[in-house]
Amino acid sequence: MKSTGVIKKMDELGRIVIPKEMRRILNIRDGEVLELFVSDDNLVMKKHQSFEGVINSIKRYVELLDEVNICKSIVVDKEKVLVSNIVNTNVAISDIVKSYIVNREEYVDVANNLKFGEAVNGKYLFFCPLITDLDVIGGVVLVFDREIDEEKKKMGRLMAKLITNSIGTLG
């Protein structure tokens, strides 16, 4: 932890004002929900991130890749499609997708083995597992019109890291 040199007095109701500059740096807005934690003898505050907030962040990543014409995306948990701009969400994933999740394997699919429906026929898919500190929680599939090369694999790995970092904010 970094010391900021800021010292604040708590009022009779137990309130402490977080200085405006700190709120700006940490992007904390009026009315934002904060979580409080105890770590050893420290009180730690953290912006609260709901599951809906995480899903919205993932949607923004998916939209960004589509906006710049890089690829379409499918983000899955261990059971269903969570976010996609190419297939329906809440659709159960196939057993082959589940096996790549469980085995934590990357996979290049040129024969539509991952079975996400008609929308991905004739496309090139790259599957990358979503692995947090504790467990594998799903996967991201990038859908391309051309063959998968190392650069596209790097893009998939980056997308997986961005998503797991978003999910990690759930604590």
Order of alpha helices (4+ residues) and beta strands (2+ residues): alpha-beta-beta-alpha-beta-beta-alpha-beta-beta-beta-alpha
